[in-house]
Amino acid sequence: MAAPTIFNDTIKRGDTAVYQIAGINKAGGPLNLTGAVLRMYAKNRKSDPDASAVLGYDSAGLGGIVVNDAGNGLATLTIPFSASLSFTQDTTPLYYDVQVTEADGTVTTLVEGTLLFQIDVTQET
């Protein structure tokens, strides 16, 4: 598996954020996501348990991640506008990663980085 992509982003409070995820295998080709589960957690501290995450999504029960093209390793992560409505000031960076558990049980981190939510001016949502 290739090293995880580092991706940092700033999101305005109340905005919907949509990210495309591309799984890459050891040979540099697409990672087959057939039967795989993708998970994303964003936390105040990397050491926080998943149950304490500020945001949590997956391609199974939690939702928020959709595998669009399993054979080509493509998925979409959507952080809905409602996820940040309770933020009343700029957040400190939230640490996150996206991991995939393949059908054979292999776990790999695809993407990692930080997310910063900034307070917005228009707060109609």
Buried (B, 14 or more C-beta within 10 A) or exposed (E): BEEBBEBEEEBBBBBBBEBEBBBBBEEEEBBBBEEBBBBBBBBBEEEBEEEEBBBBBBBEEEEBBBBEEBEEBBBBBBBBBEBBEEBEEEBEBBBBBBBBBBEEEEEBEBBBBBBEBBBBEEEEE
